[in-house]
Amino acid sequence: MDDLLAEEGASRGALPAHGLGLLVECTLEDGVKRRLLVDGGPSRYVLEHNASALGLELKALDAAVACLWSSHHVAALLDLARHKRPWRSLYMPPLPKAKPGGPSRLREFPALLVPMCSPVYNERALLISSPRGYVAVVACSVYGVEVALRALETILKKLDGGLAAIVGGFNLSTLDAYGLRLLSKYAKRRGAEVVPLHSTSLEAREKLARTFGLEEVPGVGTEVEVA
């Protein structure tokens, strides 16, 4: 789920919607495959339509994570929870204005929830383990990409881990030259790919896609493999 369609999504009849929804799959060292839904967008119906159009299953999920209390991130998840609950565990953010607490690991998936300085929305990022290092998933960067990067860097230093990619919503447009430059420099210094999605304008996505050598502007239908 994303605000924009990638070529793959458009060719398969997927739909854009203002929000974010990511299906993450991994294979553990013992060969067991795990599946995680991150957010889901504003509509269960659009989420289910896009999953069907792209040949993805929304069944037998190991877990689902909501990154922040905003309807275009949690509405589809809440609707699924009322009707189907296709996951073993659902991780919701602390209630608005509640103390966010510290980082916490998912039980069912090799990922760490990272709280950000987000006093109203209690936004959280994800650090997902991969053979090349961590993959950071940032949902919206409500309080700015600088806040998101600072939170990620604080945890990465404690983990003494590398960063393979940063995926998600960066709250950026080309009017924010400082934010774009900051994200690009940080990712290059860390040796990480950047995949811009929700809350990143089309022009900003195009610029980041050129900077990081992406084949197309990311959106609904984009598939990212980190191996």
Secondary structure, DSSP 8 states (H G I E B T S, - for coil): --SSB-HHHHHTT----SS-EEEEEEE-TTS-EEEEEEE--S-HHHHHHHHHHTT---SSEEEEE--SS-HHHHHHHHHHHHHT--EEEEE----TTS---S-EE-SSSSEEEEE-S-TTT--EEEEEEETTEEEEEES--TT-HHHHHHHHHHHHHHHT--EEEEEE---B-TT-HHHHHHHHHHHHHHT-EEEE-TTB-HHHHHHHHHHTT-SS---BT------
